[in-house]
């Protein structure tokens, strides 16, 4: 394996990602064009200047209160409204997690910013991140060591230059958070307390007990609340990007948004758009992601003809709380699984099956500190061997005071169900957790669409490769949000907005003409189809895969999508109509298809993608999966924009 590190393919993109037909023509696989690129081809892929496009709730309540932010979810005069339904702004940010907020705070120094978020501002994957931020802050640690850990965890598919950039710039990004008011745990010596998690060779995890994401979100939202150039639009769902295509490529001009409280459609016209909308955990039935994580960003970008990469690499966190194993069962099914942070194993937690047999040493010499993909597959194997539904994670051999100090949130949650983690093991099971793939980005968050930048989980920067190292997600979001700032400012300064451009795209409409009972029927059928899709993804596209099961998933998803579209359209729903559940369903279908097609194209087992038909690493397959726009013979509702892309 060590020899692979030196030969790691350089997947770095320079300038705007672009492509053209000819030498890069990919084979058509089930309606989507793919190419797994070599190092030379990636360089060529990124140097061509011309882009050829296609032809033609009720949410879980976080302990973070919304009251201090409520005054900021209103429209400000700085947005220069031309009318009630169109807003003009320099920067639009889609998503209110760490990437979107950190970026907004920087670009707001140069122009007006609108942050679009589909629920309350704090409802993001960031808010649920327990472990922390990995950064080299200890004298005995090094950037090279952090890089090595990242590349090994990523199964040698990582972009080495991206890894170096993130590991090098990470410490400064953490210090910026501290300067902005984020409070992290300190040891008795007054220095930052650095934890260790699976896959890390050193203690380098900066944390705030087991609620790190919540603390970062609090600090950033407070800073945003104090910034007069930033307006927050809560309960606004991003529908589709507004794009045009000319001889030089595709351009992004903003986004259409659905106000889920007023049922109105608002058009945001912007000079620059940052997509920071998070992941797609809810394509699976059990996920640690909040309800908002329905793949909206990846789906919107795909429909706008952005390049997508590495969607087969879905990370299942090994240890989500297994409600079935609790002494007292929750009264109702959770909307998202409760995460048991990696840091519990990093602090000495041991995994047992229900016969109290420790099993991780028999799978990997690193035992409980092995990377997540290995631990998740090991647990999955134990569950299948013993016919059980959960395993046990035990930290009770540690001092009670230290357990409660390090994991107060986990202890409190378990105690609600009569489980004392200081004296009893915790029932755990793997759950969908993180998308390593996404919208392909360069070193400054740029995409192949001019004016569109990406950061956070929605992006595929090359950092994670085939598997994300623990606590590298918040780090990546911070680094790339910051790196996207300067090119965004330059793009904003050279871009002008024509006030009349908002009428160039047909507007989506709310289903106001439909009767209430018709909408109720469509809503119920949509929820049922959603559950069926999630079941298909878990059964056929889960932790362990096979070619036959993936093909079965492909067929079932296509059938489900056709069934759903036929049902809603027969009842008067129009392709231009929007509603929260319908839009999320479109995006879930789109992302599920991308995951399945990507998985089918990779004929090896690497990192998070394990297939029984190709159980070994193949050096010839050590390349990213690239999904780029191509002429599709048949488009579904989920894969095309509600408006026609303008041809200029």
C-alpha positions in Angstrom: 0.0 0.0 0.0 2.8 2.4 0.8 4.0 2.3 -2.8 0.6 3.6 -3.9 1.1 6.8 -1.9 4.0 8.0 -4.1 2.0 7.2 -7.2 -1.2 8.9 -6.1 -2.8 10.4 -9.1 -2.9 14.2 -9.1 -6.5 15.0 -9.5 -6.0 18.7 -9.0 -8.0 21.1 -11.2 -6.6 24.4 -12.3 -8.8 27.3 -13.2 -12.3 26.5 -14.3 -13.1 22.9 -14.8 -14.1 22.3 -18.4 -14.5 19.7 -21.1 -15.2 19.2 -24.7 -16.1 16.3 -27.0 -13.4 14.5 -28.8 -10.6 12.9 -26.8 -12.6 13.0 -23.6 -15.8 11.5 -25.0 -17.0 9.1 -22.3 -19.0 6.0 -22.8 -22.7 6.3 -22.1 -23.7 4.2 -19.1 -27.5 4.1 -18.5 -28.1 7.6 -19.6 -25.2 9.3 -17.8 -21.8 10.0 -19.3 -18.8 8.7 -17.2 -15.1 8.9 -17.5 -12.5 7.7 -15.0 -9.6 10.0 -15.8 -5.9 9.3 -15.7 -3.5 12.0 -14.4 -2.8 13.2 -18.0 -6.4 13.2 -18.9 -7.4 15.2 -15.8 -4.8 17.9 -16.8 -6.3 18.0 -20.2 -9.8 18.0 -18.8 -9.0 21.1 -16.8 -7.2 23.1 -19.5 -9.9 23.3 -22.2 -11.7 26.6 -22.2 -14.9 25.6 -24.0 -17.8 23.9 -22.2 -20.2 21.9 -24.2 -23.6 21.6 -22.4 -26.4 19.2 -23.1 -28.9 19.7 -25.9 -31.9 20.4 -25.8 -41.7 20.1 7.7 -41.7 20.2 10.7 -38.0 19.9 11.7 -36.1 18.5 14.7 -35.7 21.2 17.2 -32.0 21.9 18.0 -31.0 23.0 21.5 -29.6 26.1 19.7 -32.4 28.6 20.0 -33.5 30.6 17.0 -34.7 33.6 19.0 -31.4 35.6 18.7 -31.5 35.2 15.0 -35.2 35.8 14.3 -34.7 39.5 13.4 -32.2 38.6 10.7 -34.5 36.4 8.6 -36.2 39.4 7.0 -35.4 41.2 3.8 -33.1 44.3 3.9 -33.2 47.3 1.7 -29.6 46.5 0.6 -31.0 43.7 -1.6 -32.4 46.4 -3.9 -35.8 44.8 -4.5 -37.3 45.6 -7.9 -40.5 43.9 -6.9 -41.7 41.5 -4.1 -40.7 38.4 -6.1 -37.2 39.3 -7.3 -34.2 40.3 -5.3 -30.9 41.5 -6.5 -27.7 40.8 -4.6 -24.0 40.6 -5.1 -23.6 37.1 -3.5 -26.1 34.4 -2.9 -25.1 31.6 -0.4 -27.2 28.5 -0.5 -26.9 26.8 2.9 -26.3 27.9 6.5 -23.7 25.5 7.7 -20.1 26.3 8.5 -19.1 26.6 4.8 -21.9 29.0 3.9 -21.6 31.2 7.0 -17.8 31.4 7.0 -17.9 32.4 3.3 -20.7 35.0 3.8 -18.8 36.7 6.6 -15.8 37.3 4.3 -17.6 38.4 1.0 -20.0 40.6 3.0 -17.0 43.0 3.3 -17.3 43.6 -0.5 -21.0 43.5 -1.2 -24.5 42.4 -0.2 -25.1 38.8 0.7 -28.3 36.7 0.9 -28.1 33.4 2.7 -30.8 30.9 1.7 -31.6 28.1 4.1 -34.5 25.7 3.9 -35.3 25.5 7.6 -34.1 27.4 10.6 -30.6 28.9 10.1 -29.0 26.5 12.7 -30.5 23.4 11.1 -27.5 22.0 9.2 -25.1 19.1 9.2 -22.6 21.4 11.0 -25.0 21.7 14.0 -25.0 17.9 14.4 -21.2 17.4 14.1 -20.1 16.1 17.5 -16.4 15.2 17.2 -14.5 18.3 16.2 -12.1 19.9 13.7 -8.8 18.1 12.9 -5.8 20.4 12.7 -2.1 20.2 13.4 -1.7 22.3 16.6 0.6 20.1 18.6 4.4 20.4 18.3 4.8 16.7 18.0 2.3 16.5 15.1 3.0 17.5 11.5 1.3 18.4 8.3 3.0 15.4 6.7 1.5 13.1 9.3 -2.0 14.6 8.9 -1.6 14.2 5.1 -0.5 10.6 5.4 -3.5 9.8 7.7 -5.9 11.5 5.2 -4.5 9.7 2.2 -4.5 6.2 3.9 -8.0 6.7 5.1 -9.0 7.8 1.6 -7.7 4.6 0.1 -5.1 6.5 -1.9 -7.7 8.1 -4.1 -7.1 11.6 -2.5 -5.9 14.6 -4.5 -2.5 15.0 -2.9 -2.2 18.8 -3.6 -5.7 19.4 -2.1 -4.7 17.3 1.0 -1.6 19.4 1.4 -3.5 22.7 1.1 -6.2 21.7 3.6 -3.8 20.2 6.2 -1.5 23.3 5.9 -4.1 25.9 6.1 -6.3 24.2 8.7 -4.6 25.5 11.8 -5.1 29.1 10.8 -8.8 28.5 10.0 -9.2 27.1 13.5 -7.5 30.1 15.1 -9.9 32.4 13.1 -12.9 30.6 14.6 -11.4 31.1 18.1 -10.9 34.8 17.4 -14.6 35.0 16.3 -15.7 33.6 19.6 -15.9 29.9 19.2 -15.1 28.2 22.5 -13.2 24.9 22.5 -12.1 22.6 25.4 -8.8 23.2 27.1 -6.7 20.9 29.3 -5.5 21.6 32.8 -2.4 23.2 31.3 -4.5 25.9 29.6 -3.8 24.6 26.1 -6.4 23.3 23.7 -7.5 19.8 24.5 -6.8 17.7 21.4 -8.7 14.5 21.1 -7.9 11.5 18.9 -10.3 9.7 16.5 -10.2 6.6 14.2 -7.6 6.8 11.5 -5.5 9.6 13.2 -2.0 8.9 14.3 -1.9 11.9 16.6 -4.2 13.8 19.0 -5.3 16.7 16.7 -9.1 17.0 17.1 -10.1 20.4 18.4 -13.5 20.0 20.1 -16.2 21.5 22.4 -17.1 18.5 24.5 -19.2 16.3 22.1 -21.1 19.3 20.6 -18.4 21.0 18.5 -20.5 21.7 15.4 -23.2 23.3 17.6 -20.6 25.7 19.1 -19.1 26.6 15.7 -22.6 27.2 14.3 -23.5 29.4 17.3 -20.4 31.6 16.9 -20.8 32.0 13.2 -24.5 32.7 13.4 -23.8 35.4 16.0 -21.3 37.0 13.7 -23.7 36.9 10.8 -26.4 38.4 13.0 -24.1 41.4 13.6 -23.2 41.9 10.0 -25.4 44.6 8.3 -24.5 43.3 4.8 -25.9 39.8 5.3 -29.6 38.9 5.1 -30.7 35.4 6.2 -33.8 33.8 4.6 -35.0 30.9 6.7 -37.5 28.4 5.4 -36.6 29.2 1.8 -36.0 26.2 -0.4 -33.6 26.5 -3.3 -35.4 25.0 -6.4 -33.0 25.4 -9.3 -30.0 27.5 -10.3 -30.6 30.1 -13.0 -28.2 29.4 -15.8 -27.4 30.5 -19.4 -25.1 29.1 -22.0 -23.1 31.0 -24.5 -20.1 30.2 -26.8 -17.8 30.3 -23.8 -19.7 28.0 -21.5 -22.4 27.9 -18.8 -23.0 30.9 -16.5 -24.9 31.0 -13.2 -27.1 34.1 -12.5 -28.7 33.1 -9.2 -31.4 30.8 -8.0 -35.2 30.4 -7.8 -36.4 29.9 -4.2 -39.6 28.6 -2.7 -40.7 30.3 0.6 -42.2 27.3 2.4 -44.1 29.5 4.9 -45.8 31.8 2.4 -45.8 29.4 -0.6 -44.4 32.2 -2.8 -41.5 31.8 -5.3 -38.7 34.4 -5.0 -36.1 34.9 -7.7 -32.6 35.8 -6.4 -30.4 37.4 -9.1 -26.8 37.4 -8.1 -23.3 38.1 -9.5 -21.9 35.1 -7.6 -23.5 32.0 -6.1 -22.0 29.7 -3.5 -23.5 26.3 -3.1 -23.0 25.0 0.4 -26.1 23.0 0.9 -24.7 19.9 2.6 -25.2 16.2 1.8 -27.8 13.6 0.8 -28.1 11.3 3.8 -31.8 11.0 3.4 -31.5 8.8 0.3 -31.2 6.1 3.1 -33.7 5.2 5.8 -31.3 5.7 8.7 -29.0 8.7 8.7 -27.3 10.9 11.2 -28.1 13.9 8.9 -30.8 16.3 9.8 -34.1 16.2 7.7 -32.8 19.0 5.5 -30.1 16.8 3.9 -31.9 15.6 0.8 -29.2 16.2 -1.8 -30.6 19.5 -3.1 -27.3 21.0 -4.0 -25.9 18.1 -6.0 -29.2 17.6 -7.8 -29.5 21.3 -8.7 -25.9 21.4 -9.9 -26.3 18.3 -11.9 -29.4 19.7 -13.6 -27.4 22.9 -14.4 -24.8 20.7 -16.1 -22.1 20.9 -13.4 -19.5 18.2 -13.3 -20.1 15.6 -10.5 -17.6 13.2 -9.1 -17.2 10.2 -6.8 -20.8 9.7 -5.9 -20.3 6.0 -5.1 -18.4 6.9 -1.9 -21.2 7.2 0.7 -19.8 7.1 4.3 -21.8 5.1 6.8 -20.8 6.2 10.3 -20.1 3.0 12.3 -21.8 4.1 15.5 -25.2 5.7 15.5 -27.4 5.0 18.5 -29.5 1.8 18.0 -32.9 2.6 19.5 -33.8 -1.1 19.5 -31.1 -1.8 22.1 -32.2 0.9 24.6 -33.8 -0.1 27.9 -36.6 2.4 27.1 -37.7 2.7 23.5 -38.3 6.2 21.9 -42.0 6.9 21.6 -41.7 7.6 17.8 -39.2 7.0 15.1 -36.4 9.6 14.9 -36.2 11.8 11.8 -32.4 11.3 12.0 -30.3 8.9 14.0 -28.5 10.1 17.0 -24.7 10.0 16.4 -22.2 8.4 18.8 -19.1 10.3 18.0 -15.9 8.7 16.7 -14.2 10.3 19.8 -15.8 7.7 22.1 -13.6 5.0 20.3 -10.7 7.5 20.3 -11.0 7.8 24.0 -10.8 4.1 24.5 -14.3 2.8 23.7 -14.4 -0.9 22.8 -16.8 -2.6 20.4 -18.4 -5.9 21.3 -21.1 -8.1 19.8 -24.1 -9.0 22.0 -22.2 -12.0 23.4 -19.7 -9.4 24.7 -16.9 -10.7 22.4 -14.6 -8.0 21.2 -14.3 -8.3 17.4 -12.4 -5.4 15.8 -8.9 -6.8 16.4 -9.8 -9.7 14.2 -10.6 -7.3 11.3 -7.9 -4.7 11.5 -4.7 -4.3 13.6 -5.8 -0.8 14.5 -8.9 -2.3 16.1 -11.4 0.4 17.1 -9.1 3.1 15.7 -9.4 1.8 12.2 -11.0 4.2 9.6 -14.7 4.4 9.4 -15.2 2.3 6.3 -13.4 -0.7 7.9 -15.3 -0.4 11.2 -18.6 -0.1 9.5 -18.0 -3.2 7.3 -16.8 -5.1 10.4 -20.0 -4.2 12.3 -22.1 -5.1 9.3 -20.3 -8.5 9.1 -20.9 -9.2 12.8 -24.6 -8.3 12.5 -25.1 -10.7 9.6 -23.1 -13.5 11.2 -25.0 -13.4 14.4 -28.4 -12.3 13.1 -28.4 -9.3 15.4 -29.5 -5.7 14.9 -26.9 -3.8 16.8 -23.5 -4.2 18.5 -22.2 -2.6 21.8 -19.8 0.2 22.3 -18.4 0.3 25.8 -16.6 3.3 27.4 -17.7 2.4 31.0 -14.2 1.3 32.0 -13.1 4.9 31.9 -13.5 7.3 34.9 -17.1 8.5 35.3 -16.1 12.1 35.6 -14.1 12.1 32.4 -16.9 10.3 30.4 -19.4 13.0 31.5 -16.9 15.8 30.8 -16.0 14.6 27.3 -19.5 13.3 26.3 -22.2 15.2 28.1 -24.6 15.3 25.2 -24.3 11.5 24.5 -24.7 10.8 28.2 -27.8 13.0 28.5 -29.4 11.5 25.4 -28.9 7.9 26.6 -30.1 8.7 30.1 -33.4 9.8 28.6 -33.9 6.1 27.8 -32.6 4.7 31.1 -29.1 4.0 29.8 -26.1 5.1 31.9 -23.1 5.1 29.6 -20.7 5.3 32.6 -21.8 1.8 33.7 -23.4 0.2 30.6 -22.4 -0.3 26.9 -24.1 1.8 24.2 -26.1 -0.1 21.5 -24.9 1.1 18.1 -25.4 0.4 14.4 -24.0 2.0 11.2 -26.0 4.8 9.5 -25.6 6.9 6.4 -23.4 9.9 7.4 -21.5 11.7 4.7 -21.2 12.0 0.9 -17.5 12.0 -0.1 -18.6 12.8 -3.7 -20.4 15.8 -5.0 -19.9 18.8 -7.3 -16.4 18.7 -8.7 -14.4 21.7 -7.5 -10.9 23.2 -8.0 -8.6 24.5 -5.3 -10.6 27.7 -5.0 -14.0 26.1 -4.9 -14.6 26.9 -8.6 -16.8 24.7 -10.8 -17.2 24.3 -14.6 -20.0 26.9 -14.3 -18.9 30.5 -14.2 -20.2 32.3 -11.2 -20.9 29.1 -9.3 -18.6 28.0 -6.4 -19.0 25.1 -4.0 -17.8 24.4 -0.4 -18.6 21.8 2.3 -20.2 18.4 1.8 -21.9 19.3 -1.5 -18.4 19.7 -3.1 -16.0 17.0 -4.2 -12.6 18.7 -3.8 -10.5 15.5 -3.8 -9.6 15.7 -0.1 -11.5 12.7 1.0 -10.8 10.3 -1.8 -12.7 7.0 -1.3 -13.3 7.6 2.5 -13.3 10.6 4.7 -10.9 10.7 7.7 -12.8 11.6 10.9 -13.2 15.3 11.6 -11.8 16.4 8.2 -15.3 17.6 7.1 -15.5 20.8 9.1 -11.9 21.4 8.3 -12.5 21.1 4.6 -15.5 23.4 4.8 -13.6 26.1 6.6 -10.6 25.9 4.2 -12.6 25.9 1.0 -15.1 28.5 2.2 -12.1 30.8 2.8 -10.3 29.9 -0.5 -13.4 30.7 -2.6 -13.6 34.3 -1.3 -11.0 36.0 -3.4 -12.0 34.5 -6.8 -15.7 35.2 -5.9 -14.9 38.9 -5.2 -13.0 39.2 -8.6 -16.0 37.5 -10.3 -18.4 39.9 -8.6 -16.4 42.9 -9.6 -16.3 42.1 -13.2 -20.0 41.0 -13.4 -22.9 43.4 -13.9 -26.6 42.7 -13.4 -29.2 43.7 -15.9 -32.4 44.5 -13.9 -34.5 43.1 -16.7 -32.7 39.7 -16.8 -35.1 38.2 -14.1 -37.9 37.8 -16.7 -35.7 35.7 -19.1 -36.5 32.4 -17.3 -40.0 31.1 -16.8 -41.0 31.1 -13.2 -42.0 28.0 -11.2 -45.4 28.2 -9.6 -47.0 26.9 -6.4 -49.8 24.3 -6.8 -52.5 26.8 -5.8 -54.9 25.7 -8.5 -55.1 22.2 -7.1 -57.7 21.2 -4.5 -56.6 20.5 -0.9 -57.6 16.9 -1.1 -55.6 16.4 -4.3 -52.5 18.0 -2.7 -53.0 15.7 0.4 -53.1 12.6 -1.8 -50.0 13.7 -3.7 -48.2 14.4 -0.5 -49.1 11.1 1.0 -48.0 9.2 -2.1 -44.8 11.2 -2.2 -44.0 10.2 1.4 -44.7 6.6 0.6 -42.5 6.6 -2.5 -39.7 8.3 -0.5 -39.8 5.5 2.0 -39.7 2.9 -0.8 -36.7 4.7 -2.4 -34.8 4.7 0.9 -35.5 1.0 1.4 -34.1 0.2 -2.0 -31.0 2.2 -1.3 -30.4 0.5 2.0 -31.1 -3.0 0.7 -29.2 -2.8 -2.6 -26.8 0.1 -2.3 -25.6 -0.2 1.3 -22.3 -1.0 3.0 -21.7 -4.2 1.0 -22.7 -4.2 -2.7 -22.8 -6.5 -5.7 -23.3 -5.9 -9.4 -26.6 -7.7 -9.4 -28.0 -5.8 -6.5 -26.8 -2.5 -8.0 -28.6 -3.3 -11.3 -31.7 -4.3 -9.3 -31.5 -0.9 -7.5 -31.2 0.9 -10.8 -34.3 -0.9 -12.2 -36.3 -0.3 -9.0 -35.4 3.4 -8.8 -36.3 4.0 -12.4 -39.6 2.2 -11.9 -40.4 4.1 -8.7 -39.6 7.4 -10.3 -41.8 6.6 -13.3 -44.6 5.6 -10.9 -44.4 8.7 -8.9 -44.3 11.1 -11.9 -47.3 9.3 -13.5 -49.2 9.6 -10.2 -48.6 13.3 -9.6 -49.0 14.4 -13.2 -52.3 12.5 -13.6 -53.7 14.5 -10.7 -53.0 17.9 -12.3 -49.5 18.6 -11.1 -47.5 20.4 -13.7 -43.7 20.1 -14.3 -43.3 23.8 -13.4 -45.1 23.4 -10.0 -43.1 23.3 -6.8 -43.7 22.2 -3.2 -41.3 21.2 -0.5 -42.0 17.4 -0.5 -42.1 17.3 -4.3 -38.9 19.2 -4.8 -37.1 17.1 -2.2 -38.4 13.9 -3.9 -36.9 15.1 -7.2 -33.6 15.7 -5.6 -33.6 12.4 -3.8 -34.3 10.5 -7.0 -31.5 12.4 -8.8 -28.9 11.7 -6.1 -29.9 8.1 -5.7 -29.4 7.5 -9.5 -26.0 9.2 -9.4 -24.9 7.0 -6.5 -26.0 3.8 -8.2 -24.6 4.7 -11.7 -21.3 5.7 -10.1 -21.1 2.5 -8.1 -21.8 0.4 -11.2 -19.0 2.1 -13.0 -16.3 1.3 -10.4 -15.1 -2.3 -10.8 -13.1 -2.6 -7.7 -13.5 -2.3 -3.9 -12.0 0.9 -2.6 -12.7 2.7 0.6 -16.4 3.1 1.1 -17.3 1.3 -2.1 -17.1 -2.5 -1.4 -18.5 -4.9 -4.0 -18.5 -8.7 -3.7 -17.9 -9.1 -7.4 -14.7 -7.0 -7.3 -13.4 -7.4 -3.7 -9.9 -6.1 -4.2 -8.1 -2.9 -5.0 -7.1 -2.4 -8.6 -4.3 0.0 -9.4 -5.9 0.6 -12.9 -9.1 1.8 -11.1 -7.4 4.3 -8.9 -9.0 7.3 -10.6 -12.0 9.5 -9.7 -15.4 8.8 -11.2 -16.4 11.7 -13.3 -20.0 12.4 -14.3 -20.2 15.2 -16.8 -23.0 16.7 -19.0 -23.9 14.8 -22.1 -26.8 14.5 -24.4 -29.3 12.3 -22.7 -31.9 10.4 -24.8 -34.5 10.5 -22.0 -34.8 13.1 -19.2 -36.9 12.7 -16.1 -38.4 15.4 -14.0 -35.7 15.0 -11.4 -32.8 15.5 -13.9 -34.0 18.6 -15.8 -34.4 22.2 -14.6 -38.0 23.5 -14.3 -37.0 26.3 -16.7 -35.2 26.0 -20.0 -31.5 27.0 -19.9 -31.0 30.1 -21.9 -28.9 30.0 -25.0 -27.1 33.2 -25.6 
